[in-house]
Structure formats: C-alpha cells, structure tokens
Amino acid sequence: LQLETARGFLRLALIQGVPAFPNFGEPKLAGENLDRAEPIFRSLATQGIAAGETGLARTEAYRALWLAHSEGKPDEALKAVGRAEQALERVPVDQRDWEWMQARRVTRLAALERGDLQMESDAIEAAGRKLEADINDWPREKRGGYEERFDRAMAENYRAVVDQNRSGTGEKPDTALLRQSLNRRSEE
C-alpha cells in the first residue's frame, strides 16, 4: 500500500508539472507531491525493498527536471541527478526490472536537460552515450520499439545540440553526424 501511495504521488507530480513531460503547468503542486513521495520511497528502500530504491531514483530524476526548469536551480538539479544515480546503483542487479530501466531513462533525460540548460556539452555527451548504451540492457521484447527509437532520436538530438553549442567555440562541427541524420531522413 505504501508503494502504491508513493507511486500515486509521483504520478500526480508528473501530471501536475514535471518539465519535459506533458503536464498541467502546476510546478508548485508537482514539487509538493515529489516531497510527499520521497520519504515513502526512502522508507521502503531502507527496508531493503528494491522498488523503493527504484521509486526514489525516479523521484530524484523528476526533482532534477523540476529544479532545473521550474526553479532555475541547476546545481541542486545536478545533485538530484546524483542521488537518482546512487539509488539506481543500490538496486541489486537481479532486481533491475523494466521499472528500474524506466527510472534510469528518466535520470538520463534529467542529466541531458540540465546539461542543455547549462550548455555543458561534455555532460550532454556523456549522458547521451549512457542513454544509448542502456538500450543494450533492455529485454528483447522492448528492443526495436517506440522506446528504443525515441531514446536513439533523443540522443541524436542532443548530439546536434552539442554540435551547435561548439560551433561558436572554434571546434569543428561533427559533419559525420549531420550526414548520418540527413541520410536517415532521406530513407524515411
């Protein structure tokens, strides 16, 4: 019951105002519900319940998005990404299910978004590489579908952002990436 309650608060926060997802534009309420979900997930995690750690990771990833976009607090957002990554690491390997993988996806998104807002190209590149590498861990039935296409497109988009960020620095743009993207569009 506690797990479902915490998941409910998390879902409510997402709907109310977690940036990067469709929402009602109510970030204050979203933040309040993230604050409600977190101690419940933390309590479950301290009891050794893997779903508690997974929920805590997702809460912190949503919090990072909220802090970066709604609150304009990039340093706190970076700390929230770190807490999400730590929670993910505490889940035993044999208990890393699709929910865990989804929490990791949101954590990668939060790192990408925060890096983008701060124009930190190295951080964007690192998170994008992790996002694509994570796909290799997915169950066979999840491969090749919407989630994989979405994540690969997101990683490609952020590579283009990095390329654009660097274009004014004198660094050479990644023309191979541009050609790859253009070729993909001409095949569709």
C-alpha positions in Angstrom: 0.0 0.0 0.0 2.9 2.4 0.8 4.5 1.7 -2.5 1.3 2.4 -4.4 0.7 5.6 -2.4 4.2 6.8 -3.3 3.8 5.9 -6.9 0.5 7.8 -6.9 2.2 11.0 -5.6 4.9 10.6 -8.2 2.3 10.2 -11.0 0.4 13.1 -9.7 3.5 15.3 -9.7 4.3 14.2 -13.2 0.8 15.2 -14.4 0.8 18.5 -12.4 4.1 19.9 -13.6 7.3 17.9 -14.1 9.0 19.6 -17.0 9.9 17.6 -20.2 6.6 15.7 -19.9 3.0 16.8 -20.8 1.6 18.4 -17.7 -0.9 20.9 -16.3 1.7 23.6 -15.7 1.4 23.5 -11.9 5.1 23.2 -10.8 4.4 24.2 -7.2 2.0 21.3 -6.7 4.4 19.0 -8.5 7.1 19.9 -6.1 4.9 19.3 -3.2 4.0 15.8 -4.4 7.6 14.9 -5.1 8.2 15.9 -1.5 5.4 13.6 -0.4 6.6 10.6 -2.5 10.3 10.8 -1.4 10.0 9.8 2.3 7.8 6.9 1.5 10.1 5.6 -1.2 13.1 6.2 1.2 11.4 4.3 4.0 10.8 1.3 1.7 14.3 1.5 0.4 15.7 1.3 4.0 13.7 -1.9 4.4 15.6 -3.4 1.5 12.7 -3.2 -0.9 14.2 -2.7 -4.4 11.1 -0.9 -5.7 11.7 1.7 -3.0 15.1 2.5 -4.4 13.7 2.5 -8.0 10.9 4.9 -6.9 13.4 7.0 -5.1 15.6 7.2 -8.2 12.6 8.2 -10.4 11.5 10.8 -7.8 15.0 12.4 -7.7 15.2 12.4 -11.5 11.8 14.2 -11.7 13.0 16.5 -9.0 16.1 17.3 -11.1 13.9 18.2 -14.0 11.7 20.3 -11.8 14.7 22.1 -10.2 16.4 22.8 -13.5 13.4 24.0 -15.4 10.8 25.3 -12.9 13.1 26.5 -10.1 16.1 27.6 -12.1 18.5 25.7 -9.7 21.0 23.9 -11.8 23.4 23.0 -9.0 20.6 21.4 -7.0 19.4 19.7 -10.1 22.8 18.1 -10.6 22.8 16.9 -7.0 19.3 15.3 -7.6 20.7 13.5 -10.7 23.5 12.2 -8.5 21.0 11.0 -5.8 19.0 9.3 -8.6 22.1 7.5 -9.9 23.0 6.4 -6.4 19.6 5.0 -5.8 19.8 3.1 -9.1 23.1 1.6 -8.1 21.8 0.3 -4.8 19.2 -1.9 -6.5 20.7 -5.5 -6.8 21.4 -6.5 -10.4 19.0 -9.4 -10.3 16.2 -7.0 -9.3 16.7 -4.4 -12.1 13.4 -4.8 -13.9 11.7 -2.6 -16.6 10.6 -0.1 -13.9 14.2 0.3 -12.9 15.2 0.8 -16.5 12.5 3.4 -16.9 13.8 5.2 -13.8 17.3 5.1 -15.4 15.9 6.6 -18.6 14.3 9.5 -16.7 17.6 10.0 -14.9 19.4 10.2 -18.2 16.8 12.6 -19.5 17.3 14.8 -16.4 21.0 14.8 -16.9 20.6 15.7 -20.6 18.1 18.5 -19.9 20.2 20.0 -17.1 23.3 19.9 -19.2 21.4 21.5 -22.1 20.2 24.3 -19.9 23.7 25.0 -18.7 25.2 24.5 -22.1 27.6 21.9 -20.7 28.5 19.9 -23.8 30.6 17.3 -22.1 27.8 16.5 -19.7 25.3 16.2 -22.5 27.6 13.9 -24.5 28.2 11.7 -21.5 24.5 11.4 -20.7 23.7 10.7 -24.3 26.2 7.9 -24.6 24.9 6.4 -21.4 21.3 6.6 -22.7 22.2 4.7 -25.9 24.3 2.2 -24.1 21.5 1.5 -21.7 19.4 0.1 -24.5 21.7 -3.0 -24.6 20.3 -4.0 -21.2 16.7 -3.9 -22.3 14.6 -7.1 -22.6 14.3 -8.4 -26.1 10.6 -7.5 -26.3 11.4 -3.8 -25.6 14.1 -3.6 -28.3 13.2 -2.1 -31.7 10.0 -0.5 -30.5 8.9 3.0 -29.7 11.1 3.4 -26.6 14.3 2.5 -28.4 13.5 4.7 -31.4 12.7 7.6 -29.0 15.8 7.2 -27.0 18.0 7.0 -30.0 16.4 10.1 -31.5 16.8 11.9 -28.2 20.5 11.0 -28.1 20.9 12.2 -31.7 19.1 15.4 -30.9 21.4 16.2 -28.0 24.5 15.4 -30.1 23.2 18.0 -32.5 22.8 20.4 -29.6 26.4 19.8 -28.6 27.5 20.4 -32.1 25.6 23.6 -32.2 27.0 24.7 -28.8 30.5 24.1 -30.1 30.0 25.8 -33.4 30.7 29.1 -31.9 33.8 27.9 -30.0 36.0 27.3 -33.0 35.7 23.5 -32.6 35.0 21.6 -35.8 31.3 20.6 -36.2 30.5 16.8 -36.4 29.8 16.6 -40.1 29.6 12.8 -39.9 26.7 13.1 -37.5 25.0 15.6 -39.8 25.4 13.3 -42.8 24.0 10.4 -40.7 21.0 12.4 -39.7 20.3 13.6 -43.3 20.7 10.1 -44.7 18.2 8.7 -42.2 15.6 11.3 -43.2 16.1 10.6 -46.9 15.5 6.9 -46.3 12.1 7.6 -44.5 
